[in-house]
Amino acid sequence: MSDIAIAPPKTAGHGLKRAIERFPFLPALLILVVLLVLNGLYQPRSVSLVGITGLVKTYLALMLLAVAQTYVVYAGDIDLSAGAIVSLVNVSIITAMDALGGGTSAVLLGLGLGLLVGLACGIVNGIVVAALRLQAIVATFATSIFFTGLALYVLPVAGTPAPTAFWRTYGGRILDIPFVMYAAVLLAVLLLVLARTQLTTRLLAVGDDQQAAYQSGLPVTRIRITGYALAGLFAALAAFCITGDTASGDPLVGGKMTLNSVAAVVLGGTALAGGFGTVTGSVIGALIIGLIGSLVFFVGTPSEWQNLVQGVAILVALMVGILVSRGARR
């Protein structure tokens, strides 16, 4: 009688492992649901349609910047100048719109200029890191100082107002639906399209093993520069949201956003070493940061303790996500 090999039954743990490998953002999604429930318990209106719309409006800029950071991290790099690019684009479009008269054509020309500024900053970062082969963390820290200096040169003092047509459109409604929700849907469609392109696959391949990617014939330098260029464009879009939300120019507005964007990427399950992750996870990570901030406020935390409590909460959320992922992989 011949031996018959019987495959071991698939366990729930094995299924969870495969699910997390395919969808690395699942732990973050679980944390997001828990935070939504907690926010709803302390402030029921926060989980209403109005509350969710307000959350998206407030943190859409951070979502976009987290997406920008993700495309760089895919290739195993990092961009510490992301917030500085937001600041530079912010003051550039405000100054241009103001100089052109503030009309509809001025707004459109200003937005076009902003995209060009973001793209140029991304390409500069890509050349410095990929072509000149400087360490990404040091090189982008240096360019962040440079971009901030340019922003202060363009607009030394904060306060120049945005054109009324711009901020009213951003904060207004179309067919009784908030404009920001249209922007969120367009972002989702754009990310879906980008996820199906070769660029995403190539960025992940470079991040997974740069030497193997080079030996397989991939133009590694060009791919990394493209990743930074794409990050610059998304940083410019984040600047548009900040400008529409604050209705003014500020040369330091994006300074605090850089590390939050990195935290959102990690919370979303993307590996900082590169080669693994999703932009969906980064968007969820940005929402987690926003919900943690809301929860800290709703529970009545004293103002002097809010930053401390928020930082600890983000650290706990990160640890939970990592532990769940590790447990599933085992």
Order of alpha helices (4+ residues) and beta strands (2+ residues): alpha-alpha-alpha-alpha-alpha-alpha-alpha-beta-beta-alpha-alpha-alpha-alpha-alpha-alpha-alpha
